[in-house]
């Protein structure tokens, strides 16, 4: 029987990949495109995307807003809001090239901004919270505008299409950064559209995700109590806001965050040494509504590293490897071997075990 590509559901579908240089040496985005393209069959063409860190060194002190617009009128309205709240240092279309597989593209613009000092002072917010509030304001009140990237010295590039086509569309091989993540989407519960492709990002946090979160409604209701707006009806958006809340607002480290969202079972906690047991009991009790259930593997990007994490039962595949200062994470070993055949180390993380890779500069400061 002939089965057409994309005509059946692949329960373990979606592909994730990441490359980071711990020395912060910058390299071309061409490598991450090659990596994710190996896992082509894990996607169905309804979403692909990349997050890239260290790509805007000349504007490293400014927030880089990447924005989709439905039309020029929406763009005009959004720019009035930006001009009223930020100093706009530079603005331009995000460079793209014609790729036959990528169609119906919106207007895609980039702005390097910093909060207007007077508006920031009047808000009584710290700078990052001011930016977050502005992002949610645009995404919830300016219909047809969507800020899909808002961090410093980083950017998200995503679209409807296979990831290798998305990479070519955005000319990602012309960017250089010290860390890239990539996602090939196989949506099961939500439609494929430009905003719904991964990564999802807020400030410099980005999340790519393979899996299906059965606790979505509980997680969404909980995180919205803290001022987040879940407008995209997708579980990955919720994971991004949970990461931002726990790391930026609650100041948990990533091991503690893993113990919240992929918490060990109570019987496992009961067998831990006393100090470790008390910590896990505290995290499970205080942040119980942020436990993520269901199969998942996620890669979280942040300014100085990445975190790779499976659900506690390890229902989705993930492999990690090292070569000198480079660290690789992917759904499949083949996606790593295609760009680095000879590795120093390779391993498969346990369920619920956070693999935290930080740049050497960041590691020294901790």
C-alpha positions as CSV (number, residue, x, y, z in Angstrom):
1,X,0.0,0.0,0.0
2,X,1.3,3.4,-0.9
3,X,1.3,5.8,2.0
4,X,1.7,9.5,1.2
5,X,4.1,11.5,3.3
6,X,2.2,13.4,6.0
7,X,-0.9,11.2,5.7
8,X,-0.4,9.3,9.0
9,X,0.4,10.5,12.5
10,X,3.8,9.8,13.9
11,X,3.4,9.6,17.7
12,X,7.0,10.3,18.4
13,X,7.2,12.9,15.6
14,X,8.9,16.4,15.9
15,X,12.6,16.8,15.8
16,X,14.9,18.9,18.0
17,X,18.5,19.7,17.7
18,X,21.0,22.1,19.3
19,X,24.7,23.0,18.9
20,X,26.6,25.2,21.4
21,X,30.2,26.2,21.6
22,X,31.1,26.5,25.3
23,X,34.0,28.9,24.4
24,X,31.5,31.2,22.7
25,X,33.3,30.9,19.4
26,X,30.8,31.9,16.7
27,X,30.0,29.6,13.8
28,X,27.7,29.6,10.8
29,X,24.0,28.5,11.0
30,X,24.7,26.1,8.1
31,X,25.6,23.3,10.6
32,X,22.2,23.4,12.4
33,X,20.4,23.3,9.1
34,X,22.3,20.2,8.1
35,X,21.6,18.6,11.5
36,X,17.8,19.1,11.5
37,X,17.5,18.2,7.8
38,X,18.6,14.6,8.6
39,X,15.4,14.2,10.7
40,X,13.1,15.3,7.8
41,X,10.6,12.5,8.3
42,X,9.9,13.6,11.8
43,X,8.2,16.7,10.4
44,X,5.3,17.2,8.1
45,X,6.0,20.6,6.7
46,X,3.6,22.5,9.1
47,X,6.3,24.2,11.1
48,X,10.1,24.7,11.4
49,X,12.3,27.1,13.1
50,X,15.5,28.1,14.8
51,X,16.9,30.1,17.7
52,X,20.3,31.7,17.3
53,X,22.4,33.2,20.1
54,X,25.3,35.7,19.7
55,X,24.2,36.8,16.2
56,X,23.8,40.5,16.9
57,X,27.1,41.6,18.6
58,X,26.9,45.1,17.3
59,X,23.5,45.5,19.0
60,X,24.1,43.3,22.0
61,X,22.8,45.8,24.5
62,X,19.4,46.2,22.8
63,X,16.4,44.0,22.6
64,X,15.9,42.5,19.2
65,X,12.1,42.3,18.4
66,X,11.2,40.0,15.5
67,X,7.6,40.7,14.5
68,X,5.1,39.2,12.1
69,X,2.6,41.6,10.6
70,X,-0.5,40.7,8.6
71,X,-0.4,44.0,6.6
72,X,1.1,47.5,6.4
73,X,-1.7,49.0,8.5
74,X,-1.0,46.7,11.4
75,X,2.7,47.4,11.1
76,X,2.0,51.2,11.3
77,X,-0.1,50.7,14.5
78,X,2.6,48.5,16.1
79,X,5.4,51.0,15.3
80,X,3.4,53.8,16.9
81,X,3.3,51.7,20.1
82,X,7.0,50.9,19.9
83,X,7.9,54.5,19.3
84,X,5.9,55.6,22.3
85,X,7.5,53.1,24.7
86,X,11.0,52.4,23.3
87,X,14.0,54.1,21.7
88,X,14.2,52.4,18.4
89,X,17.9,52.1,17.5
90,X,17.5,50.3,14.2
91,X,14.6,48.8,12.2
92,X,14.5,46.8,9.0
93,X,12.9,43.9,7.2
94,X,14.4,40.6,8.2
95,X,16.4,39.4,5.2
96,X,14.8,36.4,3.4
97,X,15.0,34.8,0.0
98,X,12.4,33.1,-2.2
99,X,12.0,29.4,-1.4
100,X,9.2,27.7,-3.4
101,X,8.2,25.6,-0.4
102,X,7.6,28.6,1.8
103,X,4.4,30.4,0.9
104,X,1.9,33.0,2.3
105,X,4.6,34.8,4.3
106,X,3.6,37.7,6.4
107,X,5.6,41.0,6.7
108,X,8.6,40.1,8.8
109,X,10.4,43.0,10.5
110,X,13.2,43.4,13.1
111,X,13.6,46.2,15.6
112,X,16.5,46.9,18.0
113,X,15.1,48.7,21.0
114,X,15.6,49.8,24.5
115,X,12.9,51.0,26.9
116,X,12.3,54.7,26.9
117,X,13.9,56.0,30.2
118,X,10.8,58.1,31.1
119,X,8.3,55.3,30.4
120,X,10.5,52.8,32.2
121,X,10.7,55.0,35.3
122,X,7.0,55.7,35.3
123,X,6.2,52.0,35.0
124,X,8.1,51.2,38.3
125,X,9.1,47.9,36.6
126,X,12.6,46.6,36.0
127,X,13.7,46.7,32.4
128,X,13.1,43.1,31.5
129,X,9.6,43.1,33.0
130,X,8.8,46.2,31.1
131,X,9.8,44.5,27.9
132,X,7.7,41.4,28.7
133,X,4.6,43.6,29.4
134,X,5.2,45.4,26.1
135,X,5.4,42.1,24.2
136,X,2.1,40.8,25.7
137,X,0.5,44.2,25.0
138,X,1.4,43.9,21.3
139,X,0.4,40.2,21.0
140,X,-3.0,40.6,22.8
141,X,-4.2,44.1,21.7
142,X,-2.7,44.8,18.2
143,X,-4.6,42.3,16.0
144,X,-2.4,41.0,13.2
145,X,0.9,41.7,15.0
146,X,2.9,39.0,16.8
147,X,6.3,39.5,18.5
148,X,7.9,36.1,18.2
149,X,11.4,37.0,19.5
150,X,12.4,39.7,22.1
151,X,15.8,38.8,23.6
152,X,19.2,40.5,23.5
153,X,21.9,39.3,21.0
154,X,19.6,36.5,19.8
155,X,16.8,35.8,17.5
156,X,14.1,33.3,16.5
157,X,13.4,32.5,12.9
158,X,10.4,30.4,12.1
159,X,7.7,29.7,9.5
160,X,5.3,27.1,8.1
161,X,7.5,24.6,6.2
162,X,10.1,21.9,6.7
163,X,13.0,23.3,8.9
164,X,15.7,23.0,6.2
165,X,13.5,25.1,3.9
166,X,12.9,27.6,6.7
167,X,16.6,27.9,7.3
168,X,17.2,28.6,3.6
169,X,14.3,31.1,3.6
170,X,15.9,33.1,6.4
171,X,19.4,32.7,5.0
172,X,20.5,31.3,8.3
173,X,23.8,30.2,6.9
174,X,24.8,33.8,6.7
175,X,24.4,34.3,10.4
176,X,27.1,33.5,13.0
177,X,26.4,32.7,16.6
178,X,27.8,30.6,19.5
179,X,24.5,28.6,19.9
180,X,21.8,27.4,17.6
181,X,18.7,25.3,18.3
182,X,16.3,23.9,15.7
183,X,12.9,22.3,15.5
184,X,10.9,20.3,12.9
185,X,7.2,20.2,13.7
186,X,4.6,17.5,13.4
187,X,1.6,19.1,15.0
188,X,-1.0,16.8,16.4
189,X,-3.5,19.1,18.2
190,X,-3.0,22.6,16.7
191,X,-2.9,23.9,13.1
192,X,0.3,24.8,11.3
193,X,0.7,28.5,11.2
194,X,3.7,30.9,11.3
195,X,3.3,31.9,14.9
196,X,2.7,28.4,16.1
197,X,6.0,27.1,14.8
198,X,8.8,26.5,17.3
199,X,10.9,27.9,18.9
200,X,8.7,29.9,21.3
201,X,10.6,32.7,23.0
202,X,10.3,35.4,25.6
203,X,13.3,37.6,26.3
204,X,16.3,35.4,25.7
205,X,14.5,32.2,26.7
206,X,13.6,29.9,23.8
207,X,12.0,26.5,23.9
208,X,11.7,23.7,21.3
209,X,9.7,20.7,22.2
210,X,8.9,17.2,21.0
211,X,5.9,15.7,22.7
212,X,2.4,16.3,24.0
213,X,1.6,17.9,27.3
214,X,-1.5,16.4,29.0
215,X,-1.3,18.9,31.8
216,X,-1.7,21.9,29.5
217,X,-4.9,23.3,30.9
218,X,-3.7,23.1,34.5
219,X,-0.3,24.6,33.6
220,X,-2.0,27.3,31.6
221,X,-4.4,28.3,34.4
222,X,-1.6,28.4,36.9
223,X,0.9,30.5,34.8
224,X,-1.8,33.0,33.8
225,X,-2.3,33.9,37.5
226,X,1.2,35.4,37.3
227,X,0.3,37.8,34.4
228,X,1.2,35.7,31.4
229,X,-1.1,35.6,28.5
230,X,-1.5,32.2,26.7
231,X,-2.9,33.2,23.3
232,X,-1.6,30.5,21.0
233,X,-3.4,27.4,22.4
234,X,-0.2,25.4,22.3
235,X,1.6,23.6,25.1
236,X,5.1,24.8,24.1
237,X,4.0,28.4,24.7
238,X,3.1,27.4,28.3
239,X,6.5,25.7,28.9
240,X,8.3,28.9,27.8
241,X,6.4,31.0,30.3
242,X,6.9,28.5,33.1
243,X,10.7,28.6,32.4
244,X,10.6,32.5,32.5
245,X,8.6,32.5,35.7
246,X,10.7,30.0,37.5
247,X,14.1,31.2,36.4
248,X,13.7,35.0,36.0
249,X,11.1,35.7,38.6
250,X,11.5,33.0,41.2
251,X,15.3,32.7,40.6
252,X,15.4,28.9,40.6
253,X,18.4,27.4,38.9
254,X,17.9,25.0,36.1
255,X,18.3,21.8,38.2
256,X,15.6,23.1,40.5
257,X,13.4,24.0,37.5
258,X,13.8,20.4,36.2
259,X,12.8,19.1,39.6
260,X,9.6,21.2,39.2
261,X,8.5,20.5,35.7
262,X,9.8,16.9,35.5
263,X,9.5,16.1,39.2
264,X,10.5,12.6,40.5
265,X,7.7,10.4,41.7
266,X,6.9,10.7,45.4
267,X,8.2,7.1,46.0
268,X,11.5,8.1,44.4
269,X,11.7,11.3,46.6
270,X,11.0,9.2,49.7
271,X,14.2,7.2,49.1
272,X,16.4,10.2,48.8
273,X,18.9,11.4,51.4
274,X,17.3,13.7,53.9
275,X,18.5,17.1,52.6
276,X,17.8,16.1,49.0
277,X,14.4,14.7,50.0
278,X,13.4,17.9,51.8
279,X,14.3,20.1,48.8
280,X,12.3,18.0,46.3
281,X,9.3,17.8,48.7
282,X,9.4,21.6,48.9
283,X,9.6,22.1,45.2
284,X,6.8,19.6,44.5
285,X,4.5,21.2,47.1
286,X,5.1,24.8,46.3
287,X,5.1,24.5,42.5
288,X,2.8,21.5,42.1
289,X,0.6,23.2,39.4
290,X,3.7,23.6,37.2
291,X,4.5,19.9,37.0
292,X,4.4,19.0,33.3
293,X,2.9,15.6,32.6
294,X,2.9,13.7,29.3
295,X,5.7,12.7,26.9
296,X,8.3,15.4,26.1
297,X,11.8,16.2,25.3
298,X,12.7,19.9,25.4
299,X,15.7,22.1,24.7
300,X,15.7,25.5,26.5
301,X,18.0,28.1,25.1
302,X,19.2,31.1,27.2
303,X,21.8,33.7,26.9
304,X,24.7,31.6,28.1
305,X,23.7,28.0,27.6
306,X,21.1,25.4,26.9
307,X,19.2,22.9,29.0
308,X,18.1,19.5,27.6
309,X,15.4,17.6,29.5
310,X,13.2,14.6,29.0
311,X,10.0,13.8,30.9
312,X,10.5,11.6,34.0
313,X,9.5,8.4,32.1
314,X,11.7,9.3,29.1
315,X,8.9,8.8,26.6
316,X,10.7,10.9,23.9
317,X,14.2,10.3,22.5
318,X,17.2,12.5,23.2
319,X,20.9,12.1,22.7
320,X,23.8,14.4,23.9
321,X,27.4,14.4,22.6
322,X,30.6,16.4,23.0
323,X,33.5,17.2,20.7
324,X,36.1,19.6,22.2
325,X,34.2,22.8,23.2
326,X,31.1,21.8,21.1
327,X,28.1,20.2,22.7
328,X,25.3,18.6,20.6
329,X,21.8,17.7,21.5
330,X,19.3,16.0,19.2
331,X,16.4,13.6,18.9
332,X,18.6,11.2,16.9
333,X,22.3,10.4,16.9
334,X,22.3,10.7,13.1
335,X,21.6,14.4,13.4
336,X,24.8,14.8,15.4
337,X,27.0,12.4,13.3
338,X,26.2,14.3,10.1
339,X,28.1,17.3,11.3
340,X,30.6,15.7,13.6
341,X,31.3,12.0,12.9
342,X,34.1,11.7,15.5
343,X,32.9,12.5,19.0
344,X,34.7,12.6,22.4
345,X,31.6,11.5,24.3
346,X,28.0,10.5,23.6
347,X,25.2,9.6,26.0
348,X,21.4,9.3,26.4
349,X,20.1,11.3,29.5
350,X,17.8,9.6,31.9
351,X,14.2,10.6,32.3
352,X,13.9,13.8,34.3
353,X,17.7,14.4,34.3
354,X,18.6,17.9,33.2
355,X,21.6,18.3,31.0
356,X,22.8,21.9,31.5
357,X,25.5,23.2,29.2
358,X,26.9,26.6,30.0
359,X,29.5,28.7,28.3
360,X,32.8,28.7,30.0
361,X,32.4,32.4,30.7
362,X,29.1,31.8,32.4
363,X,30.4,28.8,34.3
364,X,33.2,30.8,35.9
365,X,30.7,33.5,37.1
366,X,28.6,31.0,38.9
